[in-house]
Amino acid sequence: MLTRGDIIDVIIEKVIFGGDGLARTPQGFVVFVPFSAEGDRLRVRIVDRKAHHARGEIVEITQPGPARENPPCPYYAKCGGCQYQHLTYAEECRLKENQVKEAFARVGKLPDAPVLPIIASPSAYGYRNRITVHAEDGKIGFRGVNGRDLIDIRECLLARPAVNAELERLRTSSQAVGHYSLRDSTVPRSGFFQANHDLHDALRGLIATALPDKGVTLLEGYCGGGFFTEIVANRFQRVVAVDNDPRTLRDAHRLGLTNVEWRDADVATLLPEELRALTEATGKETSVLVDPPREGLPLRLAEALCLDAVAHLVYVSCDPATLARDAKMLSKTYRLVSIQPIDLFPRTAQIECVSIWRKD
């Protein structure tokens, strides 16, 4: 029986969502190993043991897998921000596409889900227009892989040059304590904004083409600062855009969209009410766009979308597992047209997906 501190030899079968490699002992016991690659032959130390799996850390790479490469960042595997710098970018994209398919098969019970080839980022590094760093005890940087230690960072290879310049300015401040959102000039100074500068147009284009050219009403949940609203508002007579973050809504109001009603409210409460009122009268002329946090749709909203079905539903997700969970419910009412993975966060475990649904 495995115990903490044991050192064993393993072969990595696959890399699962989150970035850990999966190996099995000769007895079939599962061992998860961070920073590993498919095909790696490794000597690992067991650092945690649960009833049905264990976690190990790499002691030695006895034979590297075919897609392994040297990570360029000196903080890699210490800083908790990245999980895939030890892989070629092509391999990272392949893994992420497969992870989306596996989530829909395993969690959503949709083994034939129409997952499209992933859209890769033009750049695997230097793409982030914003980062959040922490400052304490004379250190400025990101939390370590254990979630507790603060790793002192002089430069983030994922960040755009202007963002790293902001980091350098912050480092010269002797008074820096707390959390800091460092942004380049393309990002509003408050609230949420999409972080991959190079894929802004591609992501917005996906949303625009997924919605009708000429619609009556659009309900948008989790609208933020209007990142999507700005592109699609002219396609509808009326838009109701909802978020419960007043900072982002202040940015949204500055867009000057005259046919948009910005609502500062709980999405899970307001959208079901709007759905009921609209679908009773004009359900076939109503569209919904949602971009929830990684927790996915609140149950009340998912149920409302099924009860008061709309003609077009676009669901943007940053977590394939919760998207697949919600898809299991939505697929009883809607036809799943496509799932488009898009790699907004290269070198990290995150995967963005745009799913398109129709009520035929």
N, C-alpha and C positions, 0 to 999 in steps of 0.2 A: 504493500500500500504506500502511495506517495505521501511524503510528509514535507513540511517546510524545510528548506535547506538542502534537499536531495538534488543531486546533479544527474541529469539523464540526457541521452541522445535522442533527437527527434528529427522528423522530416515534415516540413510545412506543406499541408495539403492544399490549403487555399487561404485567402485573406478575406475576412468578413467585414461587414459594415462597422465602421469605427476604427479600422486599421490594424487590428490584431490578426496575426497568423494563427491558423488552427492546425494543431498536430494531435496525434493519438499515440498513446503508449501501446505496446504489443497486446495489452489486455483490453484495448479500446477506450481507455479513459482519455477524455479531452483535455488538452493543455493549450491555453491561449498565450501567444508570445508577441508582445509589441515589437515594432520595427523589424519585422521579419518579412521574407518574400516567398512567394510560391516556389517550391523546389529547393529551398534552403535546407541543408543538413546542418543542424545546430547542436551544440552542447548548451543546455539551459539549466539554470538553478530555479527550483520551485520557490516562489516567494509568497504564494497564498494557496490555500487548499480548501475547496468547498466540497459539498456532498457529491456533485456531479461534474465538476471541472476543477482545474487548477490554473494558476497563472505562473508563467516563468519569465525570467530575464536571460538575455543572451550572455553566455560566458565566452563562447567561441563559435565562429562561423567555420565549420569544418569543410563545407563545400557550398559556395554561394549559388542561389538560384539564377536562372538565365537573365532575369530582368533587374538584378540588383546593380546599383551604382553607388559611387561615393557621394554622400550628401555635401553640398557646398557650404552649408551654414555651420559656423563653429559652435553654435548653441544647440544644434539638433540633438534630440534624444535627452536633453536636459530641460529645455523650454518645452512647455506643453502645447505650443501652438500648431505644430506640424506633425503629420504622421507618415508622409509618403516621400520625403526627400531622398530616401535610400533606394527608390525605384525610378526607372525611366518614366517619363511623363506618359508615353504611349501605354505602358503597363498600368499606370494609375487610372487612365481613362477606361481601359478594358475592365479593370476590377470594378470601377464604379458603375459602369453599365450593367455588369452582371449582378452587382449587389441590388440594383433597382429591380431587376427581373426576379431575383430570389425573394425579395421582400413581397412582391405581388403574389408570387406563388405560395410562399409559406404563410405570410400574415393575412394577405387579402384573399387567399384561396382562388386566385385568378392566374393559373399557370400559363395561359395563352394571352396575357395582357399585352397590348400593342405598344411595347417599349421601343422607341426609335433609337438609332445610333446616337451616342452622346455628342453634344457640341463641345469641343475642346476650347480652352482659352487660348488666344493667340500667344500669350506669354504665361509660362508657369511661375515666373518670378516678376517682381516689380509691377504688379497689377493693382494692389490695394490702394484705394484713395483715402482710407481712414483706418486707424488702429486705435485700440484702447490700451493704455499702459497704466501700471500702478507704480506709485512712488512711496517708499518707506525705508527708514534706516539707511539712508544714503544710496539706495539702489533704485533704479528706474527700469522697468521692463515688464515681463510677462510671468505668470505663474508657471512653476515647473510641472513636470509630468505627474508629480504626486499631488498637485493642486494646492500645495501649501507654500513651498519655498518660492521666493521671488528671484528670478534669474535676471541679473543686470545685463541689459541689452544696449549695445552701442549702435547697432544698425539692424533693421529687419529686412531680410532679402525679399519678403513678399510685398513690401511697401514701395510706393512710388517715391522718387527722389525728394519731392516737396514734403512728403510726410516724414521721411527720415531727417530732413532739415528741421522740421518742427521738433522731432525727438532730440536732435542735437541742441536746439535752443532750450528745451526743457531741462536737459542735463546740466546746462550752465547755471540753472537757478538753484541756489542753495536752499530756497524755501519750498521746493517741490515736495508736497506730501498729498496723498490721495489718489484719485483716479482721473485720468486725462484722456479725452477723445481728441486725437491728433488727426487733422484732415487737410487735404489739399484744397485749392481754390475752387474746385468743381463741386464741392460738397457743402450743403447748407450747414451753418454752425450749430444747429440744434437738431435733435431728433434722429430718426433712423434714415439711412440712405443706402442703396445698393453699393457694395464695396468694390466690385470688380470693374474698374474703369474701362477695360478693353471689351467688355461684353454688354455694356449698357444698351447699345442699339439693338444687338441681337435679342436680348431678353425682352425689350419693349416690342420689338417686331413680332415675336412669338405671340405676345398677348394681343396685339392689334389684329393679327390675322385670325386669331381664334374667336374673335367677337364679330357680330354682324356689321356690315358696312353702314347700314342705316337701321338703327334700333330705336325703340321708344324709351325704355327705362333701363338703366344699369344700376344695380345695387353693388357697391364695392365695400367689402369688409376688410379691415386692417389696411386702410389706404395710406397710412403714414403721411409723408409730406407731399403726396400726389405724384409719386414717381411714375406709376402707370396711368393715373387719372389724366395727367397732362396729355398723354398720347391718344387716349381713347375717348375723351369727353366729346369731341366733335362728331363722333359717330352716333350719339344718342340725343334725343330731345331733352332728357332729364337724367341727371346722375345724382344718386344719394351715396355719399362717401363717408364712411364711419371709421372712427378710431377713438381710443380713449386716452391718447397722449396729446395734451394741449400744446406741447412744444412742436411736434410735427405738424399739427393742424395750423399753427401760426405760419409755418413755411408754406403750407398748402394754400392758404388764403392769398398769399402773395402772387400766386400764379394767375389770378384774375380770371378764372373760368366762370363765366356768367351763368351757365346752365347747371352748375354743380352746387348741391346743398351739402356743406360740410357739417357733419354731426359729431360732437364730442360726447360719445356714449359707449356703453358696453356692447360690443358687436353681437355677443351671444343673446342679448336681450332685444336690441333694436332690430336686427335683421329679420328674425322670425316674425316680428310684428309687421314690418314692411312687406315681407313675403306674403303674409296672409292677406293683407289689404290689396296688394297688387295682383296676385294670381287669381283672386276671385273675380277680378274685372278683366285683366289683360295678361294672363299668364303666358300666352304664346308670344307676347311682345316684350317680355322681361328677360334680362340677362343678369347673371351674378358672377362677380369676380372676387375671389378670396385669396389672401396671402397670409395665413395665420403663422404664429410662431411654431417652433418645432413640436410643441404639444399637439398640433393638429387642430381639427375642428372641435369645439365644445359639442358634447352630445346633443344639447338642445338645438343647436344650429344645424347639425347633420340631420337630425330628425325632421326639422322644419323644411329643409331642402327636399327631403323625400316626400313629405306630406303635401307641401305646396310647390310642386315641381315647376321649374322654369324652362324656357326653350334652350338657353345656352348657359352652361356653367363652366367656368375656368377656375381651376384650383391650383395655385402655386404653392409648392411645399419645399422646405429645406430639410425634411427628414423622410426618407422613403418608407420607413416602418410605420409612422403615423399616417402617412398618405395611403399606404396599402390598407391599414386598418379601416380608415374612413371609406376607401374604395369598396370594401366588402359590403358596406351598407348602401352606398350610393348606387352600386351596380344593380341593385334590385329595382331601381326607378329609372336610371339613366343608362344610355349606351356610352361606354368608354371609347372615345374616338382614338386618342393617342396619349402617350406619356413621353414627353421630351426631356431627358436629362440634359442639363447644361452645367458645365464645370465652372461655377462662379468662384470656387475656392480651391484652386490647385494647391497641391502639396499638403492639404488638410483632408480630414475624413468627411467633410460636409459634401452633400450632393443636393443641388437644386433640381426640381422637376416642375414642368408645366404640364398639367393634365387637362384634357379637353373632354367635356361631357355634353351629350345631346339628349333631349327628350323628344324622341321621334313620334 
